[in-house]
Amino acid sequence: MKSSLTNGTPVKNPRFLAVTAAGLAAALALSACGDGSSAGDGATITFVAADYGSSGQNPTQAYWQDVISAFERQNPKIKVRLQVIDWNDLDSQVAAMVQNGRQPDLLQAGGYADFARSRLLYPASDVLSATTALDFLPAITRAGEQDGVQYGIPFVSSARMFLINNTLFRKAGLDPARPPRTWDEVTAAATALKKAGVEVPLGLPLGREEAQAESLIWMLENHGDYQSLQGHYTIDSQANLDTFTQLKGWVDAGLTERNPAAVDRTDLAKEFAAGRVGMLNGFPGQLAELGSMDVSWTAMPSKGGTANATLGVADWVMAFKKGGHRRQVKAFLNFAYGTENTVRFAKEYKLLPVTQPALAALQADPEEKALQPFLRILPTATFYPLSDPTWPAVSLQIRTRIGSAVAEPKKTLDALQQTAEQATEQAAAQAVR
């Protein structure tokens, strides 16, 4: 299990949004999903959380322990037993817990779909007060729904914007105040940057770290996506084929890295911070690296200048039914999602909030001026098809294979579409059994 959210400084967790399917399907099939009644107001609830710690700094353990201590002072009959697990190990350890019937009462992780489909989770409405539920940003709430019922409770989020190096723009005779709005303008700007000697005019990280995100960003700017509104995979759509044909054109013209499929997002971000990249799709985690560097964050350029879409990503909290601690879980979640707590976590890790009160607080915070562009676009962001249980496996295939689409667009997208359709058929067959 991996997260796409934290980045910038070296971090312990790799980046990838959803729970990987490997190992979980069998575990879920073996697990009972009983819904025991609450054991009164007093109980101990177990909480497993992902570690967002950055090289030993900003340890998530300390954050959650502070929240838990404050909660237990207000609710002395309820105890919270915390376990924080590195993202690299979270997938396998949670799978083992579920397989052995020891799933926690609460899990904070990267995806919820498999657990929801296996009927292991409480609906969010069962474990959130109406007031807390209404605080969440609607676009992120919808991303937590499966078959019209919300199971995934947003925890933190992030979004993407187009980032340009103003110094390199001026060197190339370009005006940073007039950033590219269309793909033709991207071509013109990248060509000028190349002529000015910029090493990488347009950064295009399609390596295995997060190729599924970079690809979707460009697809959205041509009205494409991984799935239709009806939930059918559309990886090989004409819009997506046209998108990768354009990316191929930029690669062939020498306007990007020589081999985008071998370049990861983290490495390219460092190259940008070192002044060797003119433009790329950026994320809030870069703010710490950029410091006082002269840059501009702007809207994503689209094919015709009208798409105005952005990719949003999120990590999730989910409540398991097996322990039967619905009331205690509800009390803890309503406390944990207090504005002071959610703002603190977002500020510590340069992430975006998921509730409207926290969004408003950060927008009003004079210390968070650099975050303002992301806060403005977050409510309109588009998310991965997180409610589809096949998405983790499909996205893994996309992440590892779609980089080759800048060399062979149609062949690559057709193959990924076939993989997605096979995953859908297998999931349907398993549901029937």
C-alpha positions in Angstrom: 0.0 0.0 0.0 1.4 3.4 -0.9 0.4 7.0 -0.9 0.6 9.7 -3.5 0.3 12.5 -1.1 3.6 13.3 0.6 6.6 14.2 -1.4 9.4 16.8 -1.6 11.9 15.8 1.1 13.0 12.2 1.1 10.2 10.2 2.7 9.8 6.7 3.9 6.6 5.9 2.0 6.6 5.4 -1.8 3.8 7.1 -3.7 0.7 5.3 -4.9 -2.8 6.0 -3.8 -4.8 2.8 -3.5 -4.4 -0.4 -1.6 -2.7 -2.9 -3.8 -4.9 -5.9 -4.7 -2.2 -8.5 -4.3 -2.7 -10.6 -1.2 -5.9 -8.7 -0.2 -8.5 -10.5 -2.2 -7.8 -13.9 -0.6 -7.7 -12.3 2.8 -11.0 -10.6 2.3 -12.6 -13.8 1.1 -11.5 -15.6 4.3 -12.7 -12.9 6.7 -16.0 -12.8 8.5 -17.7 -9.5 8.6 -19.9 -9.8 11.7 -21.5 -6.7 13.0 -21.5 -7.2 16.8 -23.4 -4.8 19.0 -21.6 -2.0 20.8 -20.2 -3.0 24.2 -21.6 0.1 25.9 -19.8 3.4 26.2 -16.6 2.0 27.6 -14.3 0.0 25.4 -10.9 -0.1 23.8 -10.8 0.5 20.0 -7.9 -0.4 17.8 -6.6 2.1 15.3 -4.0 1.3 12.5 -2.6 4.3 10.7 -0.1 4.9 7.9 3.2 6.6 8.7 3.7 9.9 6.8 6.9 10.5 8.6 9.7 12.1 6.6 13.1 10.7 7.3 12.3 10.5 11.0 10.8 14.0 11.1 7.2 14.9 11.7 6.4 11.4 13.0 2.8 10.5 12.5 3.0 8.5 15.8 3.4 11.7 17.8 0.5 13.4 16.0 -2.0 10.6 16.6 -0.8 10.1 20.2 -1.5 13.8 20.9 -5.0 13.5 19.4 -5.7 10.2 21.3 -4.5 11.6 24.6 -6.8 14.7 24.2 -9.7 12.4 23.2 -9.2 10.1 26.2 -9.1 13.0 28.6 -12.6 14.0 27.4 -13.8 10.4 27.1 -12.1 8.5 30.0 -14.2 5.3 29.4 -12.9 4.9 25.8 -9.3 3.9 25.1 -7.6 3.9 21.7 -4.8 1.5 21.0 -2.7 2.9 18.2 -0.4 1.1 15.7 1.4 3.2 13.1 2.8 1.2 10.2 5.2 2.3 7.4 3.5 2.5 4.0 5.9 -0.1 2.7 4.5 -2.7 5.2 0.9 -1.5 5.7 -0.5 -3.6 2.8 0.9 -6.9 3.9 0.2 -6.3 7.6 -3.4 -5.3 7.1 -4.0 -8.2 4.8 -2.7 -10.6 7.6 -4.9 -8.9 10.2 -8.0 -9.3 8.0 -7.2 -12.9 7.1 -6.8 -13.8 10.8 -10.0 -12.0 11.7 -8.1 -9.3 13.6 -9.0 -6.3 11.5 -8.8 -3.1 13.5 -11.8 -1.0 14.4 -10.3 1.9 12.4 -7.8 1.9 9.5 -6.2 5.0 7.9 -4.8 3.9 4.6 -4.8 4.5 0.9 -7.9 2.7 -0.3 -11.2 1.2 0.9 -12.9 -0.4 -2.1 -12.0 -4.1 -1.5 -13.1 -3.9 2.1 -16.3 -2.2 1.2 -17.2 -4.7 -1.5 -16.5 -7.5 1.0 -19.0 -5.9 3.4 -16.4 -5.4 6.1 -17.0 -1.7 6.7 -19.6 0.4 8.4 -21.2 3.0 6.1 -19.7 6.4 6.9 -23.1 7.6 8.1 -23.0 5.0 10.9 -19.8 6.4 12.4 -19.9 10.1 11.7 -22.3 12.7 13.2 -24.4 14.6 10.7 -22.4 17.8 11.5 -19.0 16.1 10.8 -20.3 14.4 7.6 -21.5 17.7 6.2 -18.1 19.3 6.8 -16.4 17.2 4.1 -15.8 18.7 0.6 -18.4 17.2 -1.7 -16.0 16.2 -4.5 -13.9 14.2 -2.1 -16.9 12.7 -0.3 -18.2 11.3 -3.7 -14.8 9.7 -4.2 -15.5 7.7 -1.1 -18.7 6.2 -2.3 -19.4 2.7 -3.6 -22.7 1.9 -5.2 -24.1 5.1 -3.8 -23.0 4.5 -0.2 -20.0 6.3 1.4 -17.6 3.9 3.0 -14.3 5.8 2.6 -13.9 8.8 4.9 -11.4 11.3 3.5 -8.3 11.9 5.7 -6.0 14.2 3.7 -5.8 15.2 0.1 -3.6 16.8 -2.5 -3.9 18.3 -6.0 -1.8 19.1 -9.0 -1.0 22.4 -10.7 1.3 23.4 -13.6 4.6 24.7 -12.3 7.0 26.9 -14.3 10.5 28.2 -13.6 10.1 32.0 -14.1 13.9 32.6 -14.4 14.2 30.1 -17.2 11.1 31.5 -18.9 12.7 35.0 -18.9 15.9 33.5 -20.2 14.0 32.0 -23.1 12.2 35.4 -23.8 8.9 34.2 -22.4 6.7 36.1 -20.0 5.9 34.1 -16.8 2.8 36.3 -16.4 1.4 34.6 -19.5 1.9 30.9 -18.9 0.8 28.3 -21.5 -2.9 27.7 -21.6 -3.1 25.3 -24.6 -1.0 22.4 -25.8 0.1 24.5 -28.7 1.4 27.1 -26.3 3.2 24.4 -24.3 4.9 23.4 -27.5 5.9 27.0 -28.3 7.2 27.6 -24.7 9.1 24.3 -24.6 10.7 25.0 -28.0 11.8 28.4 -26.8 13.2 26.9 -23.6 15.1 24.3 -25.6 16.7 26.9 -27.8 17.7 28.8 -24.7 19.7 25.8 -23.5 17.3 24.5 -20.8 18.1 20.9 -20.2 14.5 19.7 -19.8 12.0 22.2 -21.2 8.9 20.1 -20.2 9.1 17.5 -17.4 7.2 14.3 -18.1 7.7 11.7 -15.3 6.2 8.5 -16.5 8.3 6.2 -14.4 6.9 3.6 -12.1 6.6 5.9 -9.1 3.5 7.6 -10.2 2.9 7.2 -14.0 -0.8 6.6 -13.4 -1.2 10.2 -12.0 0.9 12.0 -14.6 -1.0 10.2 -17.4 -4.4 11.1 -15.9 -3.4 14.7 -15.6 -2.9 15.0 -19.3 -5.9 12.9 -20.2 -8.2 15.1 -18.2 -6.9 18.1 -20.1 -8.3 16.5 -23.3 -11.6 15.5 -21.7 -10.3 11.9 -21.2 -10.3 9.7 -18.2 -9.6 6.1 -17.1 -13.4 5.3 -16.7 -16.6 6.7 -18.1 -19.3 8.2 -15.8 -21.0 4.8 -15.9 -17.9 3.1 -14.4 -16.6 1.4 -17.6 -12.9 1.5 -18.3 -12.0 3.8 -21.2 -8.2 3.6 -21.3 -8.1 3.2 -25.1 -10.6 6.0 -25.8 -9.9 8.3 -28.7 -9.3 11.2 -26.3 -6.7 9.3 -24.4 -5.0 8.1 -27.7 -4.9 11.7 -28.9 -3.4 12.7 -25.6 -0.5 10.3 -25.8 0.0 11.1 -29.4 0.7 14.7 -28.3 3.0 13.5 -25.5 4.8 11.4 -28.0 5.2 14.4 -30.2 6.9 16.4 -27.4 9.2 13.4 -26.6 10.2 13.0 -30.3 10.9 16.7 -30.6 13.3 16.5 -27.7 11.2 18.8 -25.5 11.1 16.4 -22.5 13.5 13.9 -20.9 15.0 11.5 -23.3 13.1 8.5 -21.8 10.1 9.6 -19.7 9.3 6.0 -18.8 12.5 5.9 -16.8 11.9 9.1 -14.9 10.2 9.2 -11.5 8.3 12.2 -10.1 10.5 12.6 -7.0 13.7 12.7 -9.1 12.2 15.2 -11.6 11.1 17.5 -8.8 14.6 17.6 -7.5 15.8 18.5 -11.0 13.3 21.3 -11.1 14.5 22.6 -7.8 18.0 22.5 -9.2 17.0 24.8 -12.0 17.2 22.3 -14.9 13.5 21.9 -15.8 11.3 24.6 -17.3 7.8 23.3 -16.8 6.1 20.3 -15.1 3.0 19.2 -13.3 3.7 20.0 -9.7 2.3 19.1 -6.3 2.2 20.8 -2.8 5.0 18.7 -1.4 7.4 20.6 -3.6 6.9 23.8 -1.7 9.5 23.0 0.9 12.1 22.2 -1.7 11.5 25.4 -3.8 12.0 27.8 -0.9 12.5 31.3 -2.4 12.9 30.0 -6.0 11.1 32.3 -8.5 8.3 30.1 -9.8 4.6 30.3 -10.8 1.8 27.9 -10.0 -0.9 28.0 -12.7 -3.8 26.1 -14.1 -3.1 23.0 -16.2 -2.8 23.7 -19.9 -5.4 21.8 -21.9 -5.6 20.8 -25.5 -7.9 23.7 -26.5 -7.5 25.8 -23.4 -11.0 25.0 -22.0 -10.7 21.7 -20.0 -9.6 23.4 -16.7 -9.4 20.1 -14.9 -7.0 19.0 -12.2 -6.2 15.7 -10.5 -7.0 15.3 -6.9 -5.7 12.4 -4.7 -6.7 11.4 -1.2 -6.0 8.9 1.6 -8.8 7.4 3.6 -10.1 6.3 7.0 -12.5 3.3 7.2 -14.3 1.7 10.1 -14.6 -2.1 10.3 -17.7 -3.7 11.7 -16.2 -6.8 13.3 -15.4 -5.3 16.6 -18.9 -3.9 17.0 -17.5 -0.6 18.5 -19.6 1.7 16.3 -20.4 4.2 19.0 -16.9 4.5 20.3 -15.5 4.8 16.8 -18.1 7.5 16.1 -17.0 9.4 19.2 -13.3 9.2 18.2 -13.8 10.2 14.6 -16.0 13.2 15.5 -13.2 14.4 17.8 -10.3 13.6 15.4 -11.9 15.5 12.6 -12.0 18.7 14.6 -10.6 21.6 12.6 -7.6 22.1 14.9 -6.5 18.6 14.3 -7.0 18.4 10.6 -5.3 21.8 10.0 -2.3 20.7 12.1 -1.8 17.5 10.1 -2.1 19.4 6.7 0.4 22.0 7.8 2.9 19.5 9.1 3.0 17.5 5.8 2.1 20.2 3.3 -1.0 18.4 2.4 -4.5 19.7 1.7 -7.5 19.4 4.0 -10.7 17.4 3.3 -13.2 19.5 5.3 -14.6 22.9 4.6 -13.8 24.4 8.0 -10.1 23.3 7.6 -10.0 24.6 4.1 -11.3 28.0 5.3 -8.8 28.1 8.2 -5.9 27.4 5.9 -7.1 30.0 3.3 -7.1 32.6 6.1 -3.7 31.6 7.5 -1.0 34.1 6.5 1.7 31.5 7.0 0.2 29.4 4.2 0.3 31.8 1.3 2.2 29.3 -0.9 -0.6 26.8 -0.5 -3.4 29.1 -1.6 -3.4 28.1 -5.4 -4.0 24.4 -4.4 -6.6 25.3 -1.8 -8.6 27.2 -4.5 -8.7 24.3 -7.0 -9.2 21.5 -4.6 -13.0 21.6 -4.4 -13.2 21.0 -8.2 -10.6 18.2 -8.5 -11.2 14.9 -10.3 -10.2 11.7 -8.5 -9.3 8.2 -9.5 -12.1 5.6 -9.8 -11.4 4.6 -6.2 -14.8 2.9 -5.5 -14.0 0.2 -8.1 -12.4 -2.8 -6.4 -10.5 -3.6 -9.6 -8.8 -0.2 -9.6 -5.8 -1.1 -7.4 -4.7 -3.9 -9.7 -5.5 -2.0 -12.8 -3.7 1.1 -11.6 -0.6 -1.0 -10.8 -0.5 -2.2 -14.4 -1.0 1.4 -15.6 1.8 2.6 -13.3 4.3 0.1 -14.6 3.4 -0.1 -18.3 1.9 3.2 -19.5 5.2 4.9 -19.9 5.7 3.0 -23.1 2.7 4.8 -24.6 4.9 7.8 -25.5 6.6 5.4 -28.0 3.6 3.2 -29.0 0.4 5.0 -27.9 -2.2 2.7 -29.5 -0.5 -0.6 -28.7 0.0 0.3 -25.1 -3.4 1.8 -24.4 -5.1 -1.2 -26.2 -3.2 -3.6 -24.0 -4.0 -1.8 -20.8 -7.7 -1.6 -21.8 -7.7 -5.4 -22.3 -6.1 -5.9 -18.9 -8.7 -3.6 -17.2 -11.6 -5.5 -18.9 -10.2 -8.8 -17.8 -10.0 -7.6 -14.2 -13.6 -6.4 -14.4 -14.7 -9.8 -15.8 -12.8 -11.7 -13.1 -14.3 -9.5 -10.3 -17.8 -10.1 -11.7 -17.2 -13.8 -11.8 -16.0 -13.8 -8.2 -19.0 -11.8 -7.1 -21.3 -14.4 -8.6 -19.5 -17.3 -6.8 
